[in-house]
């Protein structure tokens, strides 16, 4: 049986100027059924990302 190697990449969903807006958006995405989201600081504010598994 072949070995499956996977890696995780972050896919950007949206960017917001304030942390509170990013939290609100992330909670909305979780309510819609997205399994997990990350909020990370960036140059222009905060980004909301979701991990995507890449198989190769």
N, C-alpha and C positions, 0 to 999 in steps of 0.2 A: 504494500500500500504506500502511495507517495506521501511524503511529508509536506504538510501545508505550513508555510511560513506567513505570518501576518505582521503587519505593522499598523500603527495608528497615526492618522493625520488629522489635523484640526481643519474643519470647514467653517469659514466665516459666514455667520448668518446675518449680522447687522452690527452697526457701530453707533454709539450714542455719546453725547457730550457729558452726561452726568451718570454717576454710579446708580442712582435711584431709577433712572429710565432703563438702564441695562438690566437691573434686577426685575423690574416689571415685565420687560420683554421676555426674559429668561423664564419667569414663572408662567407666562402665557404659553410659551413653547412646551414647557413640561406638561401643562394642562392639555395641550393638543396631542400629546403622546410621544414627544421626542424623549428618548431614553435618558439622555444626560446632556447638560450644557456647561460651558465654562465661561466665566467673565474674566477678561484679562485687560489690564491697562494698556493703552497705546498712545501714540502721539496726540491724537485728536480727542481723546476721552477714554471710552471703554468699548471693547469688542465682545460680542457674544458669539461663541464658537460651539460647534458640536463635534465630538470625535467620530471619525469615519475609519473603519477598519479596511485596510488594503490587503488583499490576498495575492501572493505571488509565489 
